[in-house]
Amino acid sequence: MRQPVTGKPPTRRQLAAQETRQKLLRAALTNFSQRPYAEVTVGDIARSAGVAHGLLSHHFNGKESLYAEAVREVDRRLRAATEMSHHGPAGERLRRHLAAHLRFLAENEGAAVNLVLRHGDTGDLAWESFEATRREGVRAICELLGLDADEPALQLSMRGYGAACDETALLWLRGGRPFTIEALVNVWITFLTAALRAACDLAPTPALTKALEELEARRADPS
């Protein structure tokens, strides 16, 4: 348990507050993974957590704020499960990263559908959490490929890449996963290659050319 910055051990009241907050977050993750945001009420979460209704507003300032925290929690778990390897060629490491991403979505399907791949009827706070998750995913891929994620042409094309990956993952999950993870990784690599080629058409750079060559070489020799 994290101690206060004073170095003193937490008081019983602080421990109780931390436990209540964790109960609410766990209940939110369960409820929001099972049903869309609009179908879950504050009362549902409070009952699942076994706490008084008003404590949700006290600890999280309402349903939207708690939903945004649930999105961030799932994002933290996703990042831990898909951490980029430092070994092997960039194309191979990218494939392992994407495969791990898809395995996480498949193993946590409810959370994937309701907390990772769609924002439903949520407000600005939760939407920003979704956007932050997508931005970080794109940034990690750009860093792996030696690209500047803040370059305008790359931002434009990679936003389309991220949206395409999310949509295909959502359809894949809802459709009963009719294709293997490896097959879907190949589709995502195709999307990524197209996005980088579009960025190169807008503002060609040596780094983009090199990244495209790496991806296309790996596609030609996937062994």
FIKOLZA-1660 file (N, C-alpha, C; in steps of 0.1 Angstrom, whole numbers, plus 5000, padded with zeros to 4 digits):
% residues 223
   i   px   py   pz ch aa at
   1 5008 4988 5000  A  M  N
   1 5000 5000 5000  A  M CA
   1 5009 5012 5000  A  M  C
   2 5006 5022 4991  A  R  N
   2 5014 5034 4990  A  R CA
   2 5012 5042 5003  A  R  C
   3 5023 5047 5008  A  Q  N
   3 5022 5056 5020  A  Q CA
   3 5022 5071 5016  A  Q  C
   4 5016 5079 5025  A  P  N
   4 5016 5093 5022  A  P CA
   4 5030 5099 5020  A  P  C
   5 5031 5110 5013  A  V  N
   5 5044 5116 5010  A  V CA
   5 5052 5120 5023  A  V  C
   6 5045 5121 5034  A  T  N
   6 5051 5124 5047  A  T CA
   6 5059 5113 5052  A  T  C
   7 5058 5101 5047  A  G  N
   7 5065 5089 5051  A  G CA
   7 5058 5081 5062  A  G  C
   8 5047 5087 5068  A  K  N
   8 5039 5081 5078  A  K CA
   8 5030 5070 5072  A  K  C
   9 5028 5059 5080  A  P  N
   9 5019 5049 5075  A  P CA
   9 5005 5055 5074  A  P  C
  10 4997 5050 5064  A  P  N
  10 4983 5055 5063  A  P CA
  10 4975 5052 5075  A  P  C
  11 4966 5061 5078  A  T  N
  11 4956 5059 5089  A  T CA
  11 4946 5049 5085  A  T  C
  12 4938 5044 5095  A  R  N
  12 4927 5035 5092  A  R CA
  12 4917 5042 5083  A  R  C
  13 4915 5054 5085  A  R  N
  13 4905 5061 5076  A  R CA
  13 4910 5062 5062  A  R  C
  14 4923 5065 5060  A  Q  N
  14 4929 5065 5047  A  Q CA
  14 4928 5051 5040  A  Q  C
  15 4932 5041 5048  A  L  N
  15 4931 5027 5043  A  L CA
  15 4917 5024 5038  A  L  C
  16 4907 5028 5047  A  A  N
  16 4893 5025 5043  A  A CA
  16 4889 5032 5031  A  A  C
  17 4893 5045 5029  A  A  N
  17 4890 5052 5017  A  A CA
  17 4897 5046 5005  A  A  C
  18 4909 5041 5006  A  Q  N
  18 4916 5035 4995  A  Q CA
  18 4909 5022 4991  A  Q  C
  19 4904 5014 5001  A  E  N
  19 4897 5002 4998  A  E CA
  19 4884 5005 4991  A  E  C
  20 4877 5015 4996  A  T  N
  20 4864 5018 4990  A  T CA
  20 4866 5022 4975  A  T  C
  21 4876 5030 4973  A  R  N
  21 4879 5034 4959  A  R CA
  21 4882 5022 4950  A  R  C
  22 4890 5013 4955  A  Q  N
  22 4893 5001 4947  A  Q CA
  22 4881 4992 4945  A  Q  C
  23 4872 4991 4955  A  K  N
  23 4860 4984 4953  A  K CA
  23 4851 4990 4942  A  K  C
  24 4850 5003 4942  A  L  N
  24 4843 5010 4932  A  L CA
  24 4849 5008 4918  A  L  C
  25 4862 5009 4917  A  L  N
  25 4869 5007 4904  A  L CA
  25 4867 4993 4899  A  L  C
  26 4868 4983 4908  A  R  N
  26 4866 4969 4904  A  R CA
  26 4851 4967 4899  A  R  C
  27 4842 4973 4906  A  A  N
  27 4828 4971 4903  A  A CA
  27 4825 4978 4889  A  A  C
  28 4832 4990 4887  A  A  N
  28 4830 4997 4874  A  A CA
  28 4835 4989 4863  A  A  C
  29 4847 4983 4865  A  L  N
  29 4853 4974 4854  A  L CA
  29 4844 4963 4851  A  L  C
  30 4838 4957 4861  A  T  N
  30 4829 4945 4858  A  T CA
  30 4816 4950 4851  A  T  C
  31 4810 4960 4856  A  N  N
  31 4798 4965 4850  A  N CA
  31 4800 4971 4836  A  N  C
  32 4810 4979 4834  A  F  N
  32 4812 4985 4821  A  F CA
  32 4817 4975 4811  A  F  C
  33 4823 4964 4816  A  S  N
  33 4827 4953 4806  A  S CA
  33 4816 4945 4802  A  S  C
  34 4805 4944 4810  A  Q  N
  34 4793 4936 4806  A  Q CA
  34 4783 4943 4798  A  Q  C
  35 4782 4957 4800  A  R  N
  35 4772 4965 4793  A  R CA
  35 4777 4978 4788  A  R  C
  36 4771 4984 4778  A  P  N
  36 4776 4997 4773  A  P CA
  36 4774 5008 4784  A  P  C
  37 4781 5018 4783  A  Y  N
  37 4781 5029 4793  A  Y CA
  37 4767 5034 4796  A  Y  C
  38 4759 5036 4786  A  A  N
  38 4746 5042 4789  A  A CA
  38 4737 5033 4797  A  A  C
  39 4739 5020 4796  A  E  N
  39 4731 5010 4803  A  E CA
  39 4735 5008 4818  A  E  C
  40 4746 5013 4822  A  V  N
  40 4751 5011 4836  A  V CA
  40 4747 5023 4844  A  V  C
  41 4742 5022 4855  A  T  N
  41 4738 5033 4864  A  T CA
  41 4748 5034 4876  A  T  C
  42 4748 5045 4882  A  V  N
  42 4756 5047 4894  A  V CA
  42 4751 5037 4905  A  V  C
  43 4738 5035 4906  A  G  N
  43 4733 5025 4915  A  G CA
  43 4738 5011 4913  A  G  C
  44 4739 5007 4900  A  D  N
  44 4745 4994 4897  A  D CA
  44 4759 4992 4902  A  D  C
  45 4767 5002 4900  A  I  N
  45 4781 5002 4905  A  I CA
  45 4782 5001 4920  A  I  C
  46 4774 5010 4926  A  A  N
  46 4774 5011 4941  A  A CA
  46 4770 4997 4947  A  A  C
  47 4759 4991 4941  A  R  N
  47 4755 4979 4946  A  R CA
  47 4765 4968 4944  A  R  C
  48 4771 4967 4933  A  S  N
  48 4782 4957 4930  A  S CA
  48 4794 4959 4939  A  S  C
  49 4797 4971 4943  A  A  N
  49 4808 4974 4952  A  A CA
  49 4804 4972 4966  A  A  C
  50 4791 4972 4969  A  G  N
  50 4787 4970 4983  A  G CA
  50 4789 4982 4991  A  G  C
  51 4788 4994 4985  A  V  N
  51 4790 5007 4992  A  V CA
  51 4778 5016 4990  A  V  C
  52 4778 5026 4998  A  A  N
  52 4767 5036 4997  A  A CA
  52 4768 5044 4984  A  A  C
  53 4756 5047 4978  A  H  N
  53 4755 5053 4965  A  H CA
  53 4763 5066 4964  A  H  C
  54 4763 5074 4975  A  G  N
  54 4770 5087 4975  A  G CA
  54 4785 5086 4974  A  G  C
  55 4791 5075 4978  A  L  N
  55 4805 5073 4978  A  L CA
  55 4811 5074 4964  A  L  C
  56 4803 5070 4954  A  L  N
  56 4809 5071 4941  A  L CA
  56 4812 5085 4937  A  L  C
  57 4803 5094 4940  A  S  N
  57 4805 5108 4937  A  S CA
  57 4816 5114 4945  A  S  C
  58 4817 5109 4958  A  H  N
  58 4828 5114 4967  A  H CA
  58 4842 5110 4961  A  H  C
  59 4843 5098 4957  A  H  N
  59 4856 5093 4953  A  H CA
  59 4860 5095 4938  A  H  C
  60 4849 5096 4930  A  F  N
  60 4852 5097 4915  A  F CA
  60 4845 5109 4908  A  F  C
  61 4837 5116 4916  A  N  N
  61 4830 5128 4910  A  N CA
  61 4820 5124 4899  A  N  C
  62 4814 5112 4901  A  G  N
  62 4803 5108 4891  A  G CA
  62 4807 5097 4882  A  G  C
  63 4797 5092 4875  A  K  N
  63 4798 5081 4866  A  K CA
  63 4808 5083 4855  A  K  C
  64 4808 5094 4848  A  E  N
  64 4817 5096 4837  A  E CA
  64 4832 5096 4842  A  E  C
  65 4834 5102 4853  A  S  N
  65 4848 5102 4858  A  S CA
  65 4853 5088 4862  A  S  C
  66 4844 5080 4867  A  L  N
  66 4847 5066 4871  A  L CA
  66 4849 5058 4858  A  L  C
  67 4841 5060 4848  A  Y  N
  67 4842 5053 4835  A  Y CA
  67 4856 5057 4829  A  Y  C
  68 4860 5069 4829  A  A  N
  68 4873 5074 4824  A  A CA
  68 4884 5067 4831  A  A  C
  69 4883 5065 4845  A  E  N
  69 4893 5058 4852  A  E CA
  69 4893 5044 4849  A  E  C
  70 4882 5038 4846  A  A  N
  70 4881 5024 4842  A  A CA
  70 4888 5022 4828  A  A  C
  71 4886 5031 4819  A  V  N
  71 4893 5031 4806  A  V CA
  71 4908 5032 4809  A  V  C
  72 4913 5041 4817  A  R  N
  72 4927 5042 4820  A  R CA
  72 4933 5029 4826  A  R  C
  73 4925 5023 4835  A  E  N
  73 4930 5011 4842  A  E CA
  73 4931 4999 4831  A  E  C
  74 4922 4998 4822  A  V  N
  74 4923 4988 4812  A  V CA
  74 4935 4991 4803  A  V  C
  75 4937 5004 4800  A  D  N
  75 4948 5008 4792  A  D CA
  75 4961 5004 4799  A  D  C
  76 4962 5006 4812  A  R  N
  76 4975 5002 4819  A  R CA
  76 4977 4987 4818  A  R  C
  77 4967 4979 4819  A  R  N
  77 4968 4965 4818  A  R CA
  77 4972 4961 4803  A  R  C
  78 4966 4968 4794  A  L  N
  78 4969 4965 4780  A  L CA
  78 4984 4968 4777  A  L  C
  79 4989 4979 4782  A  R  N
  79 5003 4983 4779  A  R CA
  79 5012 4973 4786  A  R  C
  80 5009 4968 4798  A  A  N
  80 5017 4959 4805  A  A CA
  80 5018 4946 4797  A  A  C
  81 5007 4942 4791  A  A  N
  81 5006 4929 4783  A  A CA
  81 5012 4930 4769  A  A  C
  82 5014 4942 4764  A  T  N
  82 5019 4944 4750  A  T CA
  82 5032 4952 4750  A  T  C
  83 5039 4952 4761  A  E  N
  83 5052 4960 4761  A  E CA
  83 5061 4956 4750  A  E  C
  84 5066 4966 4743  A  M  N
  84 5075 4963 4731  A  M CA
  84 5088 4956 4735  A  M  C
  85 5091 4946 4728  A  S  N
  85 5104 4939 4730  A  S CA
  85 5115 4948 4725  A  S  C
  86 5127 4946 4730  A  H  N
  86 5139 4953 4726  A  H CA
  86 5148 4943 4718  A  H  C
  87 5143 4932 4714  A  H  N
  87 5151 4922 4707  A  H CA
  87 5145 4919 4693  A  H  C
  88 5154 4918 4683  A  G  N
  88 5150 4914 4670  A  G CA
  88 5147 4926 4661  A  G  C
  89 5146 4924 4648  A  P  N
  89 5143 4934 4638  A  P CA
  89 5130 4941 4642  A  P  C
  90 5129 4954 4638  A  A  N
  90 5117 4962 4641  A  A CA
  90 5104 4955 4636  A  A  C
  91 5104 4950 4624  A  G  N
  91 5092 4944 4618  A  G CA
  91 5087 4932 4626  A  G  C
  92 5097 4924 4631  A  E  N
  92 5094 4912 4639  A  E CA
  92 5088 4916 4653  A  E  C
  93 5094 4926 4659  A  R  N
  93 5090 4931 4672  A  R CA
  93 5076 4937 4671  A  R  C
  94 5073 4944 4659  A  L  N
  94 5060 4950 4657  A  L CA
  94 5049 4939 4656  A  L  C
  95 5052 4928 4649  A  R  N
  95 5043 4918 4648  A  R CA
  95 5040 4911 4662  A  R  C
  96 5050 4909 4670  A  R  N
  96 5048 4904 4683  A  R CA
  96 5039 4913 4692  A  R  C
  97 5041 4926 4690  A  H  N
  97 5034 4936 4697  A  H CA
  97 5019 4936 4693  A  H  C
  98 5016 4936 4680  A  L  N
  98 5003 4935 4676  A  L CA
  98 4996 4922 4679  A  L  C
  99 5003 4911 4679  A  A  N
  99 4997 4899 4683  A  A CA
  99 4993 4899 4697  A  A  C
 100 5002 4904 4706  A  A  N
 100 4999 4905 4720  A  A CA
 100 4987 4914 4723  A  A  C
 101 4986 4925 4715  A  H  N
 101 4974 4934 4716  A  H CA
 101 4961 4926 4713  A  H  C
 102 4961 4919 4702  A  L  N
 102 4949 4911 4699  A  L CA
 102 4946 4900 4709  A  L  C
 103 4956 4894 4714  A  R  N
 103 4954 4883 4724  A  R CA
 103 4947 4890 4737  A  R  C
 104 4952 4901 4741  A  F  N
 104 4946 4908 4752  A  F CA
 104 4932 4911 4750  A  F  C
 105 4929 4916 4738  A  L  N
 105 4915 4919 4735  A  L CA
 105 4906 4907 4735  A  L  C
 106 4911 4896 4730  A  A  N
 106 4904 4883 4729  A  A CA
 106 4902 4878 4743  A  A  C
 107 4912 4879 4752  A  E  N
 107 4911 4874 4766  A  E CA
 107 4902 4882 4775  A  E  C
 108 4900 4895 4771  A  N  N
 108 4892 4904 4779  A  N CA
 108 4882 4911 4770  A  N  C
 109 4874 4902 4764  A  E  N
 109 4865 4907 4753  A  E CA
 109 4855 4918 4757  A  E  C
 110 4849 4916 4769  A  G  N
 110 4839 4926 4774  A  G CA
 110 4846 4939 4776  A  G  C
 111 4857 4939 4782  A  A  N
 111 4864 4952 4784  A  A CA
 111 4869 4958 4771  A  A  C
 112 4873 4949 4762  A  A  N
 112 4878 4954 4749  A  A CA
 112 4867 4961 4741  A  A  C
 113 4855 4955 4741  A  V  N
 113 4844 4960 4734  A  V CA
 113 4839 4973 4740  A  V  C
 114 4838 4974 4753  A  N  N
 114 4831 4985 4759  A  N CA
 114 4841 4996 4765  A  N  C
 115 4854 4992 4767  A  L  N
 115 4863 5001 4773  A  L CA
 115 4875 5004 4765  A  L  C
 116 4877 4997 4754  A  V  N
 116 4889 5000 4746  A  V CA
 116 4886 5004 4731  A  V  C
 117 4876 4997 4725  A  L  N
 117 4873 4999 4711  A  L CA
 117 4862 5009 4708  A  L  C
 118 4854 5013 4717  A  R  N
 118 4843 5022 4714  A  R CA
 118 4840 5031 4726  A  R  C
 119 4835 5043 4723  A  H  N
 119 4833 5052 4734  A  H CA
 119 4818 5054 4737  A  H  C
 120 4809 5049 4728  A  G  N
 120 4795 5049 4731  A  G CA
 120 4790 5063 4733  A  G  C
 121 4782 5065 4744  A  D  N
 121 4775 5078 4747  A  D CA
 121 4783 5085 4758  A  D  C
 122 4796 5083 4759  A  T  N
 122 4803 5089 4770  A  T CA
 122 4805 5104 4767  A  T  C
 123 4810 5111 4777  A  G  N
 123 4812 5126 4775  A  G CA
 123 4827 5129 4772  A  G  C
 124 4830 5141 4774  A  D  N
 124 4844 5146 4770  A  D CA
 124 4855 5140 4778  A  D  C
 125 4853 5138 4791  A  L  N
 125 4863 5132 4799  A  L CA
 125 4867 5118 4795  A  L  C
 126 4857 5110 4793  A  A  N
 126 4859 5096 4789  A  A CA
 126 4865 5095 4775  A  A  C
 127 4860 5104 4766  A  W  N
 127 4865 5105 4752  A  W CA
 127 4880 5108 4752  A  W  C
 128 4884 5117 4761  A  E  N
 128 4898 5120 4761  A  E CA
 128 4906 5108 4766  A  E  C
 129 4901 5100 4775  A  S  N
 129 4908 5088 4779  A  S CA
 129 4909 5078 4767  A  S  C
 130 4899 5077 4759  A  F  N
 130 4900 5069 4747  A  F CA
 130 4911 5074 4737  A  F  C
 131 4910 5087 4735  A  E  N
 131 4920 5093 4726  A  E CA
 131 4934 5091 4731  A  E  C
 132 4936 5093 4744  A  A  N
 132 4950 5091 4750  A  A CA
 132 4955 5077 4748  A  A  C
 133 4946 5067 4749  A  T  N
 133 4950 5053 4747  A  T CA
 133 4954 5051 4733  A  T  C
 134 4946 5056 4723  A  R  N
 134 4950 5055 4709  A  R CA
 134 4963 5062 4706  A  R  C
 135 4964 5074 4711  A  R  N
 135 4977 5082 4708  A  R CA
 135 4989 5075 4713  A  R  C
 136 4988 5069 4725  A  E  N
 136 5000 5062 4730  A  E CA
 136 5003 5050 4722  A  E  C
 137 4993 5043 4717  A  G  N
 137 4995 5031 4709  A  G CA
 137 5002 5035 4696  A  G  C
 138 4998 5045 4690  A  V  N
 138 5004 5050 4677  A  V CA
 138 5018 5055 4680  A  V  C
 139 5020 5062 4691  A  R  N
 139 5033 5067 4694  A  R CA
 139 5043 5056 4696  A  R  C
 140 5039 5045 4703  A  A  N
 140 5048 5034 4705  A  A CA
 140 5052 5027 4692  A  A  C
 141 5043 5026 4682  A  I  N
 141 5046 5021 4669  A  I CA
 141 5056 5030 4662  A  I  C
 142 5053 5043 4662  A  C  N
 142 5062 5052 4655  A  C CA
 142 5076 5052 4661  A  C  C
 143 5077 5051 4674  A  E  N
 143 5090 5051 4681  A  E CA
 143 5098 5038 4676  A  E  C
 144 5091 5027 4676  A  L  N
 144 5097 5014 4672  A  L CA
 144 5103 5015 4657  A  L  C
 145 5095 5022 4649  A  L  N
 145 5100 5024 4635  A  L CA
 145 5109 5036 4632  A  L  C
 146 5112 5043 4643  A  G  N
 146 5121 5054 4642  A  G CA
 146 5115 5066 4635  A  G  C
 147 5102 5068 4638  A  L  N
 147 5094 5079 4632  A  L CA
 147 5090 5089 4642  A  L  C
 148 5088 5102 4638  A  D  N
 148 5084 5112 4647  A  D CA
 148 5068 5113 4647  A  D  C
 149 5063 5108 4658  A  A  N
 149 5048 5108 4659  A  A CA
 149 5041 5121 4658  A  A  C
 150 5049 5132 4660  A  D  N
 150 5043 5145 4660  A  D CA
 150 5044 5152 4646  A  D  C
 151 5049 5145 4637  A  E  N
 151 5050 5151 4623  A  E CA
 151 5036 5151 4617  A  E  C
 152 5031 5162 4612  A  P  N
 152 5017 5164 4608  A  P CA
 152 5012 5154 4598  A  P  C
 153 5020 5151 4588  A  A  N
 153 5015 5141 4578  A  A CA
 153 5014 5127 4584  A  A  C
 154 5023 5124 4593  A  L  N
 154 5022 5111 4600  A  L CA
 154 5010 5110 4610  A  L  C
 155 5008 5121 4617  A  Q  N
 155 4996 5122 4626  A  Q CA
 155 4983 5119 4618  A  Q  C
 156 4982 5126 4607  A  L  N
 156 4970 5124 4599  A  L CA
 156 4968 5110 4594  A  L  C
 157 4978 5104 4588  A  S  N
 157 4977 5090 4583  A  S CA
 157 4976 5080 4594  A  S  C
 158 4983 5082 4605  A  M  N
 158 4983 5072 4616  A  M CA
 158 4970 5072 4624  A  M  C
 159 4963 5084 4623  A  R  N
 159 4950 5084 4630  A  R CA
 159 4940 5075 4622  A  R  C
 160 4941 5075 4609  A  G  N
 160 4933 5066 4601  A  G CA
 160 4937 5052 4604  A  G  C
 161 4949 5049 4605  A  Y  N
 161 4954 5035 4608  A  Y CA
 161 4948 5031 4622  A  Y  C
 162 4949 5039 4632  A  G  N
 162 4944 5035 4645  A  G CA
 162 4929 5032 4644  A  G  C
 163 4921 5041 4637  A  A  N
 163 4907 5039 4636  A  A CA
 163 4904 5026 4629  A  A  C
 164 4911 5023 4618  A  A  N
 164 4909 5010 4611  A  A CA
 164 4912 4998 4619  A  A  C
 165 4922 4998 4627  A  C  N
 165 4926 4987 4636  A  C CA
 165 4915 4985 4646  A  C  C
 166 4910 4996 4652  A  D  N
 166 4899 4995 4662  A  D CA
 166 4887 4989 4656  A  D  C
 167 4883 4993 4645  A  E  N
 167 4871 4989 4638  A  E CA
 167 4872 4974 4634  A  E  C
 168 4883 4970 4629  A  T  N
 168 4884 4956 4625  A  T CA
 168 4885 4947 4637  A  T  C
 169 4891 4952 4648  A  A  N
 169 4892 4944 4660  A  A CA
 169 4878 4942 4666  A  A  C
 170 4870 4953 4666  A  L  N
 170 4856 4952 4671  A  L CA
 170 4848 4942 4663  A  L  C
 171 4848 4943 4650  A  L  N
 171 4841 4934 4641  A  L CA
 171 4846 4919 4643  A  L  C
 172 4859 4918 4645  A  W  N
 172 4865 4904 4647  A  W CA
 172 4859 4898 4659  A  W  C
 173 4859 4906 4670  A  L  N
 173 4854 4901 4683  A  L CA
 173 4839 4898 4682  A  L  C
 174 4831 4907 4677  A  R  N
 174 4817 4905 4676  A  R CA
 174 4813 4894 4667  A  R  C
 175 4821 4891 4657  A  G  N
 175 4818 4881 4647  A  G CA
 175 4823 4867 4651  A  G  C
 176 4828 4866 4664  A  G  N
 176 4832 4852 4668  A  G CA
 176 4846 4849 4664  A  G  C
 177 4854 4859 4661  A  R  N
 177 4869 4857 4658  A  R CA
 177 4870 4847 4646  A  R  C
 178 4865 4850 4635  A  P  N
 178 4865 4841 4623  A  P CA
 178 4879 4839 4617  A  P  C
 179 4889 4847 4621  A  F  N
 179 4902 4846 4615  A  F CA
 179 4912 4845 4627  A  F  C
 180 4924 4839 4624  A  T  N
 180 4934 4838 4634  A  T CA
 180 4940 4851 4638  A  T  C
 181 4946 4852 4649  A  I  N
 181 4953 4864 4653  A  I CA
 181 4964 4868 4643  A  I  C
 182 4971 4858 4638  A  E  N
 182 4982 4860 4628  A  E CA
 182 4976 4866 4616  A  E  C
 183 4965 4861 4611  A  A  N
 183 4959 4867 4599  A  A CA
 183 4955 4881 4601  A  A  C
 184 4949 4885 4613  A  L  N
 184 4946 4898 4616  A  L CA
 184 4958 4907 4617  A  L  C
 185 4969 4902 4623  A  V  N
 185 4981 4910 4623  A  V CA
 185 4986 4913 4609  A  V  C
 186 4984 4904 4600  A  N  N
 186 4988 4907 4586  A  N CA
 186 4980 4918 4580  A  N  C
 187 4967 4918 4583  A  V  N
 187 4958 4929 4579  A  V CA
 187 4962 4942 4585  A  V  C
 188 4966 4942 4598  A  W  N
 188 4970 4955 4604  A  W CA
 188 4983 4960 4598  A  W  C
 189 4992 4951 4595  A  I  N
 189 5005 4955 4588  A  I CA
 189 5002 4961 4575  A  I  C
 190 4992 4955 4568  A  T  N
 190 4988 4961 4555  A  T CA
 190 4983 4975 4557  A  T  C
 191 4974 4977 4567  A  F  N
 191 4969 4991 4570  A  F CA
 191 4981 5000 4574  A  F  C
 192 4990 4995 4582  A  L  N
 192 5001 5004 4586  A  L CA
 192 5010 5008 4574  A  L  C
 193 5013 4998 4565  A  T  N
 193 5021 5001 4553  A  T CA
 193 5014 5012 4545  A  T  C
 194 5000 5010 4543  A  A  N
 194 4993 5020 4535  A  A CA
 194 4993 5034 4542  A  A  C
 195 4992 5034 4555  A  A  N
 195 4993 5047 4562  A  A CA
 195 5006 5054 4561  A  A  C
 196 5017 5046 4562  A  L  N
 196 5030 5052 4560  A  L CA
 196 5033 5057 4546  A  L  C
 197 5027 5049 4536  A  R  N
 197 5029 5053 4522  A  R CA
 197 5021 5066 4520  A  R  C
 198 5009 5068 4526  A  A  N
 198 5002 5080 4525  A  A CA
 198 5009 5092 4531  A  A  C
 199 5015 5089 4543  A  A  N
 199 5023 5100 4549  A  A CA
 199 5035 5104 4540  A  A  C
 200 5041 5094 4534  A  C  N
 200 5053 5096 4525  A  C CA
 200 5048 5104 4513  A  C  C
 201 5036 5102 4508  A  D  N
 201 5031 5110 4497  A  D CA
 201 5029 5124 4501  A  D  C
 202 5025 5126 4513  A  L  N
 202 5023 5140 4518  A  L CA
 202 5036 5147 4521  A  L  C
 203 5045 5140 4528  A  A  N
 203 5058 5147 4532  A  A CA
 203 5068 5136 4533  A  A  C
 204 5075 5132 4522  A  P  N
 204 5085 5122 4522  A  P CA
 204 5097 5125 4531  A  P  C
 205 5101 5115 4538  A  T  N
 205 5114 5117 4546  A  T CA
 205 5122 5104 4545  A  T  C
 206 5135 5105 4548  A  P  N
 206 5143 5092 4548  A  P CA
 206 5138 5082 4558  A  P  C
 207 5133 5087 4570  A  A  N
 207 5128 5078 4580  A  A CA
 207 5116 5070 4576  A  A  C
 208 5107 5077 4569  A  L  N
 208 5095 5070 4564  A  L CA
 208 5099 5060 4553  A  L  C
 209 5108 5063 4544  A  T  N
 209 5112 5054 4534  A  T CA
 209 5118 5042 4540  A  T  C
 210 5126 5044 4550  A  K  N
 210 5133 5032 4557  A  K CA
 210 5123 5024 4564  A  K  C
 211 5113 5030 4571  A  A  N
 211 5102 5022 4577  A  A CA
 211 5094 5014 4568  A  A  C
 212 5091 5020 4556  A  L  N
 212 5083 5012 4546  A  L CA
 212 5091 5001 4541  A  L  C
 213 5104 5003 4538  A  E  N
 213 5113 4992 4533  A  E CA
 213 5113 4980 4543  A  E  C
 214 5114 4984 4556  A  E  N
 214 5114 4974 4567  A  E CA
 214 5102 4965 4567  A  E  C
 215 5090 4972 4566  A  L  N
 215 5077 4965 4567  A  L CA
 215 5075 4957 4554  A  L  C
 216 5079 4962 4543  A  E  N
 216 5077 4954 4530  A  E CA
 216 5086 4943 4529  A  E  C
 217 5099 4944 4535  A  A  N
 217 5108 4933 4535  A  A CA
 217 5103 4922 4544  A  A  C
 218 5098 4926 4555  A  R  N
 218 5092 4916 4565  A  R CA
 218 5080 4909 4559  A  R  C
 219 5072 4916 4551  A  R  N
 219 5060 4910 4545  A  R CA
 219 5064 4900 4534  A  R  C
 220 5075 4903 4527  A  A  N
 220 5079 4894 4516  A  A CA
 220 5086 4882 4522  A  A  C
 221 5092 4883 4534  A  D  N
 221 5098 4871 4541  A  D CA
 221 5094 4871 4555  A  D  C
 222 5082 4865 4558  A  P  N
 222 5076 4865 4571  A  P CA
 222 5082 4855 4581  A  P  C
 223 5092 4847 4576  A  S  N
 223 5097 4837 4584  A  S CA
 223 5106 4842 4595  A  S  C
% end
